[in-house]
């Protein structure tokens, strides 16, 4: 039975029930230890945002606004990288490259996460260029100081300009 006016709802004593139901829907949800809209992927609490894009710096700020303690995602193991790639492919998110937390902006050639930890180097993490030497990234290039999961290399890590325009993968601690 619907209500045609607010006074009718008040008279029927139903408004409290309606407001309570709405509050449950609007309250921040936690899914398996992740705040909404983050979800557990592998052993991480992540948000792939395909609607937001911008520079590395803009997307770091964007992630920090999504939840307390949120940053761009870190990839510490080959298993984590595989989980992310599988998720991207499974859910059809394979139309963009994605920012991750890695940068060598402070010291060329020393790739770090923003918390100071070292970024895994070499295969199987970083992409190879399809040149005669099959050059393994990252390159020693002062203009390529931030990292993405690169669409063109099947979502292996690539070094790109920090001013590029990519989607973020945000992470909050589990």
C-alpha positions in Angstrom: 0.0 0.0 0.0 1.6 3.3 -1.1 1.2 6.7 0.4 0.1 9.6 -1.8 1.1 12.4 0.7 3.5 12.8 3.6 0.7 13.6 6.1 -0.9 10.2 5.2 2.4 8.5 5.9 2.7 10.2 9.2 -0.8 9.4 10.2 -0.2 5.7 9.4 3.0 5.7 11.5 4.9 4.3 8.6 7.4 7.2 8.0 9.8 6.0 10.7 9.9 2.6 9.1 10.5 4.1 5.6 13.3 6.4 7.0 14.9 3.5 8.8 14.9 1.4 5.6 16.5 4.3 3.7 19.1 4.8 6.4 20.1 1.2 6.1 20.5 1.5 2.3 22.4 4.8 2.7 24.7 3.8 5.5 28.3 3.0 4.5 28.5 -0.7 3.8 31.4 -2.9 4.6 31.9 -5.9 2.3 34.3 -8.6 3.6 36.2 -6.0 5.5 36.3 -3.4 2.7 34.4 -0.1 2.8 31.9 0.4 0.0 32.6 0.6 -3.0 35.9 -1.3 -2.4 36.0 -5.1 -2.7 38.3 -7.9 -1.8 40.4 -9.0 -4.8 42.9 -11.6 -3.9 44.3 -10.4 -0.6 43.7 -6.7 -1.3 40.8 -4.3 -0.8 40.6 -2.5 -4.2 38.5 -0.1 -6.2 38.9 -0.1 -10.0 37.4 3.3 -11.2 36.7 3.3 -14.9 34.9 6.6 -14.8 37.6 8.7 -13.2 40.9 9.5 -15.0 43.7 12.0 -14.7 47.3 12.4 -13.9 49.2 10.2 -11.4 49.0 13.1 -8.8 45.3 13.7 -9.4 44.5 10.0 -9.0 46.5 9.7 -5.8 44.4 12.6 -4.4 41.2 11.0 -5.8 42.0 7.7 -4.1 42.7 9.4 -0.8 39.2 10.9 -0.9 37.5 7.5 -1.4 38.2 6.1 2.1 40.4 6.7 5.0 44.0 5.5 4.3 43.3 4.9 0.6 46.2 5.1 -1.9 46.9 3.9 -5.4 47.3 0.1 -5.3 50.6 -1.6 -4.6 51.7 -4.9 -6.3 54.1 -6.7 -4.0 54.0 -10.2 -5.5 53.5 -11.9 -8.8 50.3 -13.5 -7.4 48.8 -10.1 -6.7 49.6 -9.0 -10.3 48.0 -12.1 -11.6 44.8 -11.5 -9.5 44.6 -7.9 -10.8 45.0 -9.0 -14.4 42.5 -11.8 -14.1 40.0 -9.4 -12.5 40.5 -6.8 -15.3 39.9 -9.5 -17.9 37.0 -11.2 -16.1 35.0 -8.0 -15.6 35.7 -6.4 -19.0 37.8 -3.6 -17.6 40.4 -4.0 -20.3 39.8 -0.7 -22.1 42.3 1.4 -20.2 45.6 1.4 -18.5 45.5 1.9 -14.7 47.6 3.9 -12.3 49.4 2.1 -9.5 51.3 3.6 -6.6 54.9 3.2 -8.1 57.2 6.1 -9.0 60.8 7.0 -9.4 60.1 10.7 -9.3 62.3 11.3 -6.3 65.4 9.4 -7.6 65.7 8.2 -11.2 65.9 4.4 -11.4 64.9 3.8 -7.8 61.2 2.7 -8.0 59.3 3.1 -4.7 55.8 3.0 -3.4 54.7 6.2 -1.7 55.2 4.5 1.7 58.9 4.1 0.8 58.9 0.4 0.0 60.7 -1.0 -3.0 58.8 -1.9 -6.2 59.5 -5.4 -7.5 61.6 -5.2 -10.7 62.0 -7.3 -13.8 59.9 -10.1 -15.1 57.1 -11.1 -14.5 56.1 -7.6 -13.3 57.4 -5.2 -16.0 56.6 -5.1 -19.7 59.0 -5.7 -22.5 59.2 -3.4 -25.5 58.7 -5.1 -28.9 62.0 -3.8 -30.2 64.9 -5.9 -31.5 66.5 -6.1 -28.1 63.1 -6.8 -26.3 64.0 -4.0 -23.8 62.7 -4.7 -20.3 61.0 -1.7 -18.6 61.4 0.5 -16.7 63.5 2.6 -19.0 66.2 5.0 -17.6 64.2 8.0 -18.8 63.6 11.1 -16.6 60.3 11.8 -18.3 58.8 8.4 -17.4 58.5 8.5 -13.7 55.2 6.9 -12.8 53.7 3.4 -13.3 50.6 1.9 -14.8 49.2 -1.5 -15.5 49.6 -1.1 -19.3 46.7 -2.0 -21.6 49.1 -2.4 -24.6 51.3 -5.0 -22.8 48.5 -7.2 -21.3 48.5 -5.2 -18.0 52.2 -5.6 -17.1 53.7 -2.6 -15.4 55.0 0.2 -17.6 56.7 3.5 -16.9 54.9 6.5 -18.3 54.7 10.2 -17.8 53.1 11.2 -14.5 51.0 13.6 -16.4 49.3 10.9 -18.5 45.6 10.4 -18.3 44.7 7.0 -16.9 42.2 5.4 -14.5 43.1 4.6 -10.9 43.2 1.4 -8.9 42.7 2.5 -5.3 43.5 0.4 -2.3 42.7 0.5 1.4 44.4 -1.7 4.0 42.4 -4.9 4.8 
